[in-house]
Amino acid sequence: MSEFIKNVIPSEMKNMRIEIDEFIELYNESKCELVDIRVPLETKVWQVNFGLKIPANELPERLNELPKDKLIVVACPKADRSNMARTWLVTQGFEVKYLSGGLLGLMDSLKGGMAKKIKI
């Protein structure tokens, strides 16, 4: 954890997040996996019909469901919870980024005819 905290400097912050267009590109190439960390109440209200659905509080018990050979992209509606989950997953040995703009930004990017940008 001490090595991790040494990298929490402005020049390294860009390495902790991924922009939506880059995420879509890597997802389409099967190089990353989306992990929706919202709680069940949130996923009942609106769905993201791809990626893994693992609430943040269940991550410790469900680590075995995460791929070790891909970049993990954690996402919540915005970014606060996903950045916390990303931080914890990094300490568990995963390569992880949080989705800049969150799931709301991703859905905005994929609305209407733009949905064809992602392969599901």
C-alpha positions, 0 to 999 in steps of 0.5 A: 500500500505504501508503494501505491500511495507514492503514485497518488500525484497529479501526473499519475492520476491519468493512469487511474482512470480510462476515458469512455472511448478508450474503454469501448475500444478495449472492450470491443477487442476483449482486452478489458472487462467492465465491472458494474459496482452499483448496489442491487437497488440501482441496477433494478432501476436501470440496467447495463446489459454487459459486463459483470455486476458485482456490488462494491461491498461484495468484491472481497467475496467475489474476487474469483469472478474477475479476470486476471488476464484483462484490464478491469474497468470499475464503474458506478453512476459517476466515479466516486465509488468506482475509484474507491473500488479501484484502489482496493482492487489494485491492492489485491493485485489486479490491473484496474482503472475506473471509468471516467464519466461513470456509467451515466457518461457511458450510457450518454455516449451510447444512446440512440444509434451510437449503441452500435459502437460497442460489441455485446 
